[in-house]
């Protein structure tokens, strides 16, 4: 593999380019109008234009991307995450073009991409499933009967869904028919498929995911867990590794279940198996993401690995760099996603220019970002600016260092989720480890975040005014000294 095209943009494109440079592999970036001067374009060895700003007219143009690969002699494609990363049709086209996709096979993507087929595949491996049905339901009367057997409350979920789309929580049979219609309509609109199924609603769940890796030689490992329970709109905002609640025995049981999921779909490459964990520490298979995850850096930090390098080595036919008995957890890592969003207004995107952008720096701080100061946050893509990742020797130290890093992260021009991240890390529920996916609903008080934010801004303003006063005083002293020197020089020239 001599030249790799990154079929993505932003921070993940930059992340892949870093590893390619380390491995002496040439990189090719793609870009739209909105990203013409983006950092990932400047950092790649080559860059090619793929269209106008909307992703449907640029980053999702499969045939054009493959045409560029052919013209440039590309022999590998890294899809990143999002866009085409879990598109089995694209994976098949890449394979047919004689190019290596740095990811799993189209067949594995298809099997795990559909929640129902995934459930059916893992059932024979005794992977725990949430009580419910593992087949599509279209008849409302039949669905109501099944819901009553499962027991309310239940979740109606889109088979091809994700990100909370096509999902409805139902508390009684009286509201079931309407909620099912809404779920089907949303699923049809979002995924072109209105198939839904029913699961028992797990109250107070924690979202735990296991990083897995498999090669073409039959080796499969798990690189431990990530706690992803701090979410807004069913999407993660703060992640950490390892989880504060897992015992070594539970960690092993979940890891082995995740390995079984890989075997159920003949998996190869990096993947993530997601589980729900209830209040009694029972875990249930949720789904498998057949790609690298946004939050993969926390796993890299606690295992001291480069997962992108692992992906490339596996794609080249090599064995996994480490087997299970060679892997260990070293310290603790936290990731805070920095979104251009207004947390005080329901996390709505806040588009604008990064008038000031300064990242925190330090030995244990990592920032994976996509922008430079002065750049506009485009409206066409996910509003994530960066991922702030901090490592500590234990959870307490990691929390402390992350809060300090947030305090040194300077962004103006757009509202961000940094204040929200700080609120989470300082909250007693998070510090104690006693939280679940309802954290935002149960604990996020707009006034408290606003108060913290105002206090921080007040402190920063006072510090800034004091610095201005010090600078003015020094300038006056320098000017006075300069006048004395110039005056003396002139007199000597008399």
HELIX and SHEET records of a PDB file:
HELIX    1   1 UNK A   10  UNK A   22  1                                  13    
HELIX    2   2 UNK A   33  UNK A   35  5                                   3    
HELIX    3   3 UNK A   39  UNK A   43  1                                   5    
HELIX    4   4 UNK A   55  UNK A   57  5                                   3    
HELIX    5   5 UNK A   62  UNK A   72  1                                  11    
HELIX    6   6 UNK A   88  UNK A   96  1                                   9    
HELIX    7   7 UNK A  106  UNK A  113  1                                   8    
HELIX    8   8 UNK A  115  UNK A  123  1                                   9    
HELIX    9   9 UNK A  140  UNK A  150  1                                  11    
HELIX   10  10 UNK A  173  UNK A  175  5                                   3    
HELIX   11  11 UNK A  176  UNK A  191  1                                  16    
HELIX   12  12 UNK A  248  UNK A  264  1                                  17    
HELIX   13  13 UNK A  296  UNK A  303  1                                   8    
HELIX   14  14 UNK A  307  UNK A  315  1                                   9    
HELIX   15  15 UNK A  324  UNK A  326  5                                   3    
HELIX   16  16 UNK A  343  UNK A  345  5                                   3    
HELIX   17  17 UNK A  395  UNK A  407  1                                  13    
HELIX   18  18 UNK A  418  UNK A  426  1                                   9    
HELIX   19  19 UNK A  428  UNK A  432  1                                   5    
HELIX   20  20 UNK A  439  UNK A  443  1                                   5    
HELIX   21  21 UNK A  446  UNK A  493  1                                  48    
SHEET    1   A 5 UNK A  46  UNK A  51  0                                        
SHEET    2   A 5 UNK A  26  UNK A  32  1                                        
SHEET    3   A 5 UNK A   3  UNK A   6  1                                        
SHEET    4   A 5 UNK A  76  UNK A  78  1                                        
SHEET    5   A 5 UNK A 100  UNK A 101  1                                        
SHEET    1   B 3 UNK A 167  UNK A 170  0                                        
SHEET    2   B 3 UNK A 154  UNK A 158 -1                                        
SHEET    3   B 3 UNK A 196  UNK A 200 -1                                        
SHEET    1   C 8 UNK A 283  UNK A 289  0                                        
SHEET    2   C 8 UNK A 269  UNK A 277 -1                                        
SHEET    3   C 8 UNK A 206  UNK A 214 -1                                        
SHEET    4   C 8 UNK A 220  UNK A 232 -1                                        
SHEET    5   C 8 UNK A 235  UNK A 241 -1                                        
SHEET    6   C 8 UNK A 332  UNK A 339 -1                                        
SHEET    7   C 8 UNK A 384  UNK A 392 -1                                        
SHEET    8   C 8 UNK A 365  UNK A 369 -1                                        
SHEET    1   D 2 UNK A 341  UNK A 342  0                                        
SHEET    2   D 2 UNK A 348  UNK A 349 -1                                        
SHEET    1   E 2 UNK A 356  UNK A 358  0                                        
SHEET    2   E 2 UNK A 410  UNK A 412 -1                                        
END                                                                             
